[in-house]
């Protein structure tokens, strides 16, 4: 693989990571909305939706290298099956918001020239 091809791949991955994090923010907003709407209880449909959102954040976050986000989403996924899932999920949601924001900051702090073929 040439340096130009490697640079193009890195840039493509970077753009995919950016897109994922934009989607992750939307997912977190949806989680917050469902938790606020549900009060102290939620429907099984809402619970399953939150579990799926957390599961997807966990898996995709890990694939893109956002380990803290993946770990926090895994905690949220586990919370969905707790005895008192609403309370457990509310306990995780601030950490999930922080993990997404941290990942966004990490992505913005890339070395200069990372997309140039020579890395300069």
N, C-alpha and C positions, 0 to 999 in steps of 0.2 A: 504494500500500500504506500502510495506516495505521501509526502507531507501535505500536499494540497487535499488529497482524498481524506486523510486523517483529520485535517482541519474542518473539512465539510461535515464529516461525521460528528465531530465534537459540537459543531454549531447546531446540527440537527437535534442532537440529544439535549442540548441546552434549551432549544425552542420547545421540545417536548416536555422538559421539566417545567418550563414557564407555564405552558398550557395546563399541565397537571395541577400546578399550584393555584392557578386561577380557578380551576374546577374544584379544587379542595376547599377554597374559600366559599364557593357557592354551596358545597356540601355541608360545611360547618354552619353556614347561615340556615340551611334547611334543618339541621339538627337542632339548632337553637329555637327555631320556629316551632318545631314539633314539641320540644320540651316545654316551651312557654304555653302552647295551646293545650297541652295535656293535663296541666295542673298536677295533682298528686298521683294520677293514674293515666294510663294511655291504652289505646286499643291494641290488640295483637297485631293489626296491620301496621300501625305506627311503630310498634316495637320491632317488627321484622324489617321495616324500612330503615330504621336507625341502625340495626345490626348490619344490614347490607351496606349502608354508607360507610360505617366504621370498618367493615371487612375490606371493602374496596380501597379505602384510604390506607389501610394497613398494607395490603399487597402491593399496590402501585407505588406507595411511598417507599417501600423496601426496594422495589425494582429500580427506582430512580435514585437510590442512595440516600434517602432522607430517613435514616434509622430512628431518630428521635420521634419523628412524626409517626412512623410505622409502629413503634413501641406504644406510643400514646393511643393510637387508634386501636391497637390490640386490647389495651385496657378498656377502652370504650366498648369494644365488641363484647368483651367478657362481662362488662357491667350490664349489658342488655339482657343477660340471662340470670342476673342476680335475683334474690328474693324481693328486693325493693329496687327494681331497675331504674325508676325515675330518679330516686335519690342518688344512686350510684353513678348514673350518667351525668347528672348535674355536677357531681364531684369531679368528673373527668373533663367536662367540656371546656373549662378555662385552660386546662393543660393542653387540650387539643388545639384551641385557638392559638395559644402561645407557640406550639410546635409548628403550625402552619406559618405563622409570622416569622419564626426563626429560620425556617427553611427558605422563605422568600428572601430574607436578609442574606443568608449564606449564598444564595444563587447570584445575588447582586455583587458579591465580593469575589470576583474572579480575577485571576492574574491578567495584567495587561498583555495584549497580543495573543491571547489564547486561541483566537480563530485565525490568526495568520499562519501560513504554511511553515514559517520558520520560528514561530513562537515569540516574535519580537514586536 
